Amino acid sequence: MSVAASVTMAARGLAVLAAAAAAWGGWSWYAAAHDSSAALAAGRDQVLAAGEQAVQNLNTLDWQHLSTGLSTWDQSTTGDLRTQLDQGQADFTKQVEQAHTVTTAKVLAGAVTELDEHTGSASVMVALQVTVSAPGSSPSVKQSRLLGQLTRTAQGWKLSDLAQASTTDS
Amino acid sequence: MRAARWGVPAVLWLAALGFGVAGLLGRPGPAADRAVVDASATSQVNSQVDTALARILSYTPQDTAATAQAAHDLLSGTASTQYQTLFAQVKGQIGTQRLTVATQVTHSGVVSLTGDQAQLLVFVRQTAQRQGSAASTVDGQLSVTARLIDGHWRISDMTER
């Protein structure tokens, strides 16, 4: 075998090895990226489901089943929002019991606008139709556009802040 | 001889770059929902749709042609047909009542993003003013479907929720 021929052989061998290594690297990279984007997509869907449910829960209350309603509020929230709700609970209970109001809500549409799996925080926007019924008057129906912050807890994603973007009569 | 010599490494390089392997195992691409997960694709569709909405839902009596042109450029399919019909009706009013409408997107989010189609939820604030009277503001929410055509997101459907 000539020197030139063996150099060519060696070069070809190296090229094959390099390509095989790159293929393995590419595959690992692909598998990891695929796994993490699938996990992120699942996380996003969980955030949306939890966010929509929590926003609906906080806009649902029946004066005849106050303690059930308020414990659902507690279960749907964490952090500052939960503290605020707990602080306002006594006054709120008094008002609802006097007015005999029944509030129900329907989610019209929702979207996740931010998701940070690393810190366990997320943001959602939810369009909601809220119906408030009180004895002696026809129910009032409003559309409410809400912005929620969620925080991941040991019991899943919970609302830690909720703000009204705008509201209109419908 | 030359072609055969480089033939094998070329195939390996393609595999190395992920094309062959990903193709065999089914790429996550078209079927998977990339909303939020793919931050740059999400923000691109978000900003293009927000801009498009503000342009086609804003008009002045002086410049209905600009709005019509924006609608022509930024809408497709059902949305385009709906819009042309609607705009033909209000065009007269815009002129006779000196009606100016400004639409602002206050919040928007991508609900789903698969392949060349996206669904968005958009909160809008619309301010309308007739010459000589006070301005009125209305808030609302829209569900928007957008399609990626020639590298640009166009609105193909809009529904008030």
Contacts between the chains, C-beta under 8 A, distances in Angstrom:
chain1	res1	chain2	res2	distance
A	12	B	5	7.8
A	12	B	9	7.7
A	15	B	9	5.0
A	16	B	8	7.4
A	16	B	9	6.8
A	16	B	12	6.8
A	19	B	9	6.0
A	19	B	12	3.5
A	19	B	13	5.8
A	19	B	15	7.5
A	19	B	16	5.3
A	20	B	12	6.9
A	22	B	12	8.0
A	22	B	13	7.5
A	22	B	16	3.6
A	22	B	17	7.9
A	23	B	12	6.4
A	23	B	15	4.9
A	23	B	16	4.3
A	23	B	21	7.1
A	25	B	16	7.6
A	26	B	15	7.5
A	26	B	16	5.1
A	26	B	17	6.2
A	26	B	18	4.5
A	26	B	21	6.7
A	27	B	18	7.4
A	27	B	21	5.3
A	29	B	18	7.5
A	30	B	18	5.2
A	30	B	21	6.5
A	30	B	22	5.7
A	34	B	28	5.4
A	37	B	28	6.3
A	37	B	32	7.2
A	37	B	34	7.7
A	37	B	37	5.3
A	37	B	38	7.6
A	38	B	28	7.1
A	38	B	32	7.5
A	40	B	36	7.6
A	40	B	37	4.4
A	41	B	32	6.5
A	41	B	33	5.8
A	41	B	34	7.8
A	41	B	37	5.1
A	44	B	35	6.8
A	44	B	36	4.7
A	44	B	37	6.2
A	108	B	141	6.9
A	108	B	161	4.4
A	109	B	111	7.3
A	109	B	121	4.8
A	109	B	141	6.6
A	109	B	143	5.7
A	109	B	161	5.0
A	110	B	111	7.7
A	110	B	121	6.7
A	111	B	35	7.8
A	111	B	108	7.9
A	111	B	109	3.0
A	111	B	110	6.5
A	111	B	111	4.7
A	111	B	120	7.2
A	111	B	121	4.3
A	112	B	35	7.4
A	112	B	36	5.1
A	112	B	109	6.5
A	113	B	36	7.8
A	113	B	107	7.4
A	113	B	108	8.0
A	113	B	109	4.3
A	114	B	36	7.7
A	115	B	36	5.2
A	124	B	109	7.7
A	125	B	107	5.3
A	125	B	108	7.9
A	125	B	109	5.1
A	125	B	121	6.2
A	125	B	123	6.7
A	127	B	121	6.7
A	127	B	123	7.5
A	127	B	141	4.2
A	127	B	161	5.5
A	143	B	140	7.8
A	143	B	141	7.4
A	145	B	107	7.5
A	145	B	123	5.0
A	145	B	139	6.7
A	145	B	141	5.8
A	147	B	107	6.7
A	165	B	106	6.2
A	165	B	107	5.8
A	165	B	123	5.5
A	165	B	139	7.8
A	166	B	106	7.3
A	166	B	123	7.0
A	166	B	125	7.1
A	166	B	139	3.8
A	167	B	139	7.5
A	168	B	138	7.0
A	168	B	139	5.5
A	168	B	140	7.0
